[in-house]
């Protein structure tokens, strides 16, 4: 009976040790095999690539968010500009229907500058109005002579300043020009040693 118990215990111990040894051997083989796979698969390089790609992805995500914020701000400015443009166009239409003419001004209204009046039309606008169309850039009031007051030291400077602001290449043409006298002209007591005499009448353009 005792011998049977001893044999049973011996068998259990041998089985246990055999199982432990097998587990150890399997673990060692698995560990070595994993190392081999990692070396052959370039694990460190892959980890470095993944880390680099993660940083790139994070940077791209941040840039996308920044672009979204910029686009949102640009859209806000665009909508504001469109509203302002609509208001200006409405104001232009009101001025076109107004029975009183408005005068466009160029230059500083102070001594020694003197005022010169130009009556100006835009040939392109005139042609568009005759065809019953609207000019894409200028309002329809330019189809009729519009007064433009230019403040300059002399007629040559006034003409040059007028052509700079209203170039012929854009269709503008002065049908008449003259020194402006009366209430718009500088009066006695202005800055300087005195008021210069009014230039002789400018010839029609």
Helices and strands as residue ranges (DSSP letters): H 2-40, H 43-97, E 104-106, E 114-122, H 123-130, G 140-143, E 146-152, H 155-165, G 168-170, E 172-179
